[in-house]
Amino acid sequence: MAKGAPGRQQYNEAFLQALEQLNEQQRRAVEQTEGPVLVIAGPGTGKTHILSSRVGRILMETDAQAHNILCLTFTDAGVNAMRQRMLEFIGPEAHRLPIYTFHSFCNTVIQDNLELFGRQELEPVSELERVELIRGVLDTLGPDHPLRLGQSDAYFYESHLKTLFQQMKAERWSVEHLHKAIDDYLERLPQRPDYIYKVNRGNFRKGDLKQSKIDVETDKMERLRAAAGLYPAYQEAMKQAGRYDYDDMILWVLNAFEQHENLLRTYQERYLYLLVDEYQDTNGAQNTILRKLVEYWDMPNLFIVGDDDQSIYEFQGARLKNLTDFFQDYRAGLQLVVLQQNYRSNQPILDASRELIRHNQIRIVNSLTELGLEKVLLATEDAQAGHPPPEVTVFPNPLQEEVWLANELQRLQSEGVPLEEVAVIYAKHRQAEGLQALLEKRGIP
């Protein structure tokens, strides 16, 4: 060890000090090192802290080595944050800790087992190449194909296909699966309230079907059916071009785990403890990878951190199902913890957020009603200090809103407030155009 470098004892002391800072709920999540744990962690509740603390505790209290612990998260930033925290806790040993995004984990599996994958010659597909491949598929369609019928632009559905193909890979949907889902959807359509007249109107009686609306929806579903049918051609075009995307890697590893039992057993035996961050954002293929890794044990050492209210991807219902399925599958031995202490925002902001989110129907508190879960975030004293409560101002139209914003920015500037400390947040890029023009006229950069 280099002179002046921290020793193991110093790292242990730093780790023990970090444990002392845990609140009661965080401590419950960290102290149970064995068996499945589900942590519902709202924003600002210290997820990275508990994930890192749990790893440190496993290393201190069990015979597991750093390479026996697998940490999965969704972004490179998350990987770096956890790695940095572990360096503070356990020192250079943290570099031996497997911390991956799902995609980087699958890439590692492929690179370590090239004899099974044999894909050395492939290169990642660029966005331009993806466009060219999709357009090549569209070029093969005849004028009577549902994606060409009535369209003067042969590539009108290009972006739709890109999104669909990515979703099919992410959720591991086959063409047959989608076709059946479409059939089931269309069969149930006449029973849905939105497609039935609720009152007498013109020639239609209460209870009659809104046939024209059903026809429009049917046409849309038939286009989706035709689009899904192009997926094999797109995959073949990718293969012929020697290209792949990140979702392909997950599917390759998943297929290899299913076809080569020894490969799966190797990773099941290597990773004795698994930790997953942002679990609410796992898609179908990623969730199946995780389930494969732990299916060897009845009660795996699997630590899940997630929050259904923070699901930012589509098909949120499927994401919530991942959380509830995990709970139901392991409920006999599961430790369930809800983190409520928020270290980021003041209480008025937390209360306003809760008032908005409670209107969502797709929430774990509504799915696991028998548990009586309450997701009430509470601010710390430090978070309360110096922060005024949020104010809501309502305008009759966008123009008046823009004028008010410009006036407010001008006022702050005249009072000496640095404008780089002021943020204007909007939902769509085009909403900024009017405000930007107005600010330029007033000489506000």
Disulfide bonds with the S-S distance in Angstrom:
none
